[in-house]
Amino acid sequence: VLNSGKNAFVKFFAPWCGHSAALAPDWDQLSAHFHRHPQLVVAKVDCTAHRQLCSNLRVESYPTFRFFTDTTGDLGAGYGGARDFAGFRRFAEDHILQGC
């Protein structure tokens, strides 16, 4: 994702986290919605399987949502909007894809 040349919207999660599990259907719907988008990758990272990556990115709670563009730097930028498909989609369209 980081070397794809695309913007990325990433959910960092832990499988044992109830909040992460509850949001999975909305995140999967977002991923399907943007599946073939030429400028955006929607991804998820299991922090129990990728501990070093999550540590390097300073992920401290689950789920954590970050977006990465050419202007956000290596740690990306946090997402604090609505935690449902409509909120995620609106944010991606209004902020991440803006100027692409």
GUVOLO-37292 format. One record per residue (C-alpha): z, x, y. Coordinates in pm, whole numbers, padded with zeros to 5 digits, always signed. Each point is the difference from the previous one (the first is absolute). Layout:
% residues N
ZXY
...
//
This chain:
% residues 100
+00000+00000+00000
+00098+00269+00248
-00328+00186-00049
-00228-00302-00036
-00119-00003+00362
+00122-00359+00024
+00299-00159+00169
+00271-00097-00245
+00268-00269-00018
+00256+00100-00264
+00293-00174-00165
+00265+00237-00137
+00210-00178-00260
+00234+00028-00296
-00059-00224-00304
+00370-00086-00023
+00011-00128+00360
+00001-00379+00026
-00149+00002+00351
-00286+00218-00121
-00066-00231-00293
+00008-00310+00220
-00266+00146+00232
-00230+00119-00280
-00223-00311-00004
-00062+00017+00376
-00075+00374-00015
-00234-00048-00295
-00180-00275+00193
-00037+00236+00298
-00135+00271-00227
-00257-00240-00147
-00096-00124+00348
-00086+00353+00121
-00113+00135-00339
-00346+00108+00110
+00072+00057+00367
-00176+00315+00123
+00281+00105+00237
+00326-00110-00162
+00186+00075-00321
+00293-00222-00098
+00222+00192-00239
+00342-00003-00162
+00218+00287-00110
+00270-00030-00265
+00269+00228+00138
+00172+00027-00340
-00317+00163-00135
-00088+00194+00316
+00340+00110+00125
-00115+00318+00172
-00271-00179+00198
+00245-00269+00113
+00256+00264+00090
-00258+00198+00199
-00094-00318+00187
+00369-00080+00060
-00010-00335-00176
+00364-00105-00020
-00007-00372-00087
-00218-00243-00191
-00240-00136+00069
-00119+00220+00284
-00336-00070+00163
-00191+00267+00187
-00346+00029+00141
-00197+00319+00034
-00285+00061+00241
-00140+00312+00162
+00256-00046+00280
+00324-00071-00194
+00072+00348-00131
+00103+00098-00352
+00295-00241-00021
-00204-00299+00105
+00144-00278+00212
+00238-00272-00105
-00087-00366-00037
+00254-00254+00116
-00198-00322+00001
+00005-00309-00219
+00033+00078-00368
-00261-00234-00139
-00376+00007-00058
-00085-00156+00337
+00220+00244+00190
-00127+00304-00188
-00365-00109+00044
+00042-00075+00371
+00163+00338+00057
-00273+00184-00190
-00273-00177+00192
+00166+00028+00342
+00151+00348-00016
-00124+00215-00283
-00367-00097+00024
-00002-00014+00378
-00247+00251+00130
-00156+00077-00337
//
